[in-house]
Amino acid sequence: MQHNQMEIQCNRLDRGYHQHQAEYERKALEVLRSGNYILGNELKSFEEKFAEYVGTKYCVGVACGLDSIRIATHLLGVGVGDEVIVSANTYIATILGFTLNGATPVLIEPDQYYNIDTAQIEKRITNKTKAIMAVHLYGQPADMLEIRKIAQKYDLLLLEDCAQAHGAKMNKETVGTFGEVGCFSFYPTKNLGAFGDAGAIVTNSPELYERARCYRNYGSAKQYYFREPGINSRLDELQAGLLSVRLKYLDECNKERMMFAQRYTKYINNGRFLLPEIRKGAEPVWHQYVIRVLGGQRERLQAYLAKRRIHVAIHYPIPPHLSDAYKEISPSKCLLPFTEQLSREVLSLPLYAGMTEEEQFYVIEKLNQFE
Ligand SMILES: *Cc1c(COP(=O)(O)O)cnc(C)c1O
């Protein structure tokens, strides 16, 4: 293909599907023909395999990533009057996951790796602090060893939002295993993506496991016997079956993403950009490759790239504390200059399963030619 005809999307979900198309189609037909569509063997089997992959005893499939956080915090008793320490630089769903239960976010600035700056946590701990919610944004693991130390020192619950970091490791430990519970999304764009909405909780606690299994199904331990008031948040058989197929290739897929990231890091040589750094001991899974565009040039760069048919994304243009959804968090309580600066600078480059070398070098060439 000629370069002048090339068009690069920021993401191409069809490419990932085509990598194993026959297997997905076989599994979809198998489930459709089975007559079991909710809470059957496909879910059970996916939950077992995903728990084993992450390295926890249990996994409970739920309807989406937001629900995994909402259910986990609810069942751990995080609610009205409780404060949760969390990175200000995250997707709004992280925070919605516990503010929907009535808990209050305590927003902390990120470090240069885009995740919570652990040096700023201790001074924000009060007698209302109940939990720390760690987020592994863009597939970069947060500083979990330090965070776990703080959680233990102050006897706080530790939860992880792993929605962007399936398989990422910190000091050889897989994210999702550091605290009480790991929360995952399988939204189609995630590293482990379903073909619709899906999510999961992983834990080593048998009590939390049993309660979550009931809670996602109206609180039912046995059909029509309800232990506690629950909700409907189930992962269906079709998605579970397709996720089992995708899980087999997750490591391979993360390796491919790493190759793309290494290529960007090696070949982008334009001083107008800051490229992502890797924390010592971290093995990121490159959900996004996020650069910082310096000197207030992001908009101009986006227009320049669009003219060359390269589409990029911004994760995220408005941090949660400035969102209309959180008007009640008064800006005077939130001095978050670095979070706000990042929201003006960050840019996610095209990166997806099945991206060709030619596509990537076209993006690199245009980035390097930007003046
Ligand atoms: C995607 C995402 C979620 C929410 O997942 P859904 O499945 O869309 O509900 C939560 N946190 C982060 C960091 C995410 O990227």
The ligand as an ORCA input file, in Angstrom:
! r2SCAN-3c Opt
* xyz 0 1
  C     -12.278      0.386     31.404
  C     -11.962      0.820     32.755
  C     -12.862      0.659     33.820
  C     -14.293      0.253     33.653
  O     -14.506     -0.888     32.937
  P     -15.918     -1.132     32.191
  O     -15.861     -2.560     31.826
  O     -15.978     -0.202     31.043
  O     -17.000     -0.846     33.194
  C     -12.423      0.966     35.101
  N     -11.197      1.448     35.323
  C     -10.318      1.660     34.324
  C      -8.951      2.164     34.658
  C     -10.675      1.369     33.008
  O      -9.802      1.580     32.026
*
